[in-house]
């Protein structure tokens, strides 16, 4: 169902911006849980990690963070919320920190798969850092920033945001990217590590 088909009155958008973004957080958390499960199992599964990194880059960052950076945050700035020294600046910093963690995981993954103990430790450390960062980040957004947004944005702004989310999600260049990565999240959540190579 399109998020933009029913904006006919000022009450129709109540809670919807927060609901869209929080629903994506729940999908992201399923993948964080799966990566954490791999770390706790002592396994190292290159195929799993590459698929998880693809999800984190293209859903957590490319879909979800894009909605915030290109749509929500600029709208909040228009209400007078400052970027520097405020919650928007903090969230942007954490987005960048997450990208650094993902880059560190990807940089060491081949060497780790070939038995390089230092690379393996680095990949596992970067994955743990990312999980910790994102869990805290999600809590701050769910319980503080998104609540503030619902309170300060007008019904018109919320309607425009939902339309912008829809365009971002289903634009000509994206297809059903959202649905594809929700399915990948479910695949990762069910991943069996029993046959994976144990970490040394």
N, C-alpha and C positions, 0 to 999 in steps of 0.2 A: 504494500500500500504506500502510495506517495505521501511524504510528510507534508506536502504543500497543497493538498487538494481541498482542505477545509479550514480556511482562514477567514471565514465569513463574518465573525464577530469578535469582539475584543477578548472574550473568554476562551476562544477556541485554542489559543496558543499557551494557555496557562500550564506551566510545568513541562511543556513538550521539549524545549531546548535542553533543559537539564536531563530529561528522560532519554533523549537520543544519545547524549554524550555519556551518561552513566551506563546505558546498555552496552555501549562499546567498551567501557571499562570492564564490565563483567566478562566480555569475550577475551580481552587482553589478560585478565587475571587467570583465565583457564590455561593460557599458554605459559604464564609465569609459573603456575602450579606444576605444569608438565616439565618445564626446565628444572625447577627445583627438585622434582621427583628423580630426574636423571642424575643431578648432582648428589642427591642423598643415596642413590643406588650404588654409587661408585663406578658407574659405567661411563664410557665415552662413546657417543654415537654420532658420528660425523653427519650422516644422512639426516638424522633428527635435528641436529643443531643448524644445519644449512636451511632446512625447512622452517625452523623456528625463527632464524634470522630474517628469512624472506618475509615471514609474517610480521615481525617487529618493524622491519623497514617499510613495508607496503601497507600494512593495516594500522599498527600503533602509530607510526609516524606519517605515512603517506595519506591515510584516510582520517584518523582521529586527530592527530596533532595539527593536520592541515585545516580541519574545521575550526580549531581554536585559533591558530596563528593567522589564517586568512579571513576568518569570519567573526568569531566571537570576540577576540581580543581587540581588534580595531573598533568594533561596536561599543565595547566597554570604554575604550579610550574616548569615544565621542560623547559618552555620558560624563566625562571628567575624571575617570579613573586614570592615574598616571602610570606610565610604563616603567620609568626608572624609579627604583626605591619602593615599589608596590608589588602586589601579588602577580601582576602580569609579568613584570621583569623577573620575578622569582620563577614563575612557571616556564618562561622562555629559557632561562638559564638551565633549568632541569631538563628541558627537552634537549638542549645541546649536550648536556652531560650524558644523557641516555644514548645519543648518537655516538659519543666517544666510546662508551662501553661496547656498543654493537661493533664499532670499527675495531676495537681491541679483540673482541671475540673472533671476528672474521680474519684478522691479521694472523692469528696463531693457529687457526683450525687445521690447516694442512700439516704443519709440523707436528701438532699434537697427535693427529691421526697416524703419523709415521713414527710415533714413539718418543718424541722429544719431550722429556719430563718437564723442562722449564716452560715450554710452550703450552703443555697441558695445564700446568698450574696457572699460567696466565689466562688461559681461556676460562677456566673454572672460576678464577677470581673475578674476571670481568663479568661473567654471568651472574655471580652472586651480587656484585655491586649493582648491576642493572636491576635485578629483582628487588633489592632493598630500596633503591631509588624510586622505581616505579610504584611500588606498594605505598610508600609515603606520599608520593606525588598524587596518586589517585585519591587517597584519603583527603588530602588538602583540597583537591578540586571538588570532590563529591560533597564534602561537608562545609566548605567555606566559599570557594570562588563561584561555584554554580548556584549556590543559594543566593549570594549577593547579586549575581547576574539576573536571576528571576525577579529579584526585588527592584532593581534599578532600571531594567530595560522595559520600554513601553510594549504594549501589545503589537504595535506596528513593527517595532524593531525585532521582536521575537518572530513575527510572521516572515519578515525579510530574511532573518537568519535561517529559518527552516527551509525557505526557498533556496538560499545559498548552499546549505548543506546538501540539498537534493541535486543541485547543479554540479556540485563538487563530486558527489557520489556517482552520478549517472550521466556525466558529460560524455560527449562523443568519443573522447579518447580513453574512457575508463571502462565502459561496458558495466557488467555487474561485478565490479571489483569487491564491493562489500560482501556480497553473497559468497564469492569465491574464497575469501579469507576467513569468513565465519566457518565455512566447511573445513578449511585447513586447520583452524583452531580445534575443531572437534576431532580431527584426525590426530593431531598432536596430543590432545588430552587422553586419547586411547592408546598411545604408542607403547609397545612392549619392549622393555630394555633387557629382557632376560637373555637375549642372544647377542647383546652388544659386547664390545671388547671392554674388559674391566680396566679402570684407570689404575696405573701403577703408582 
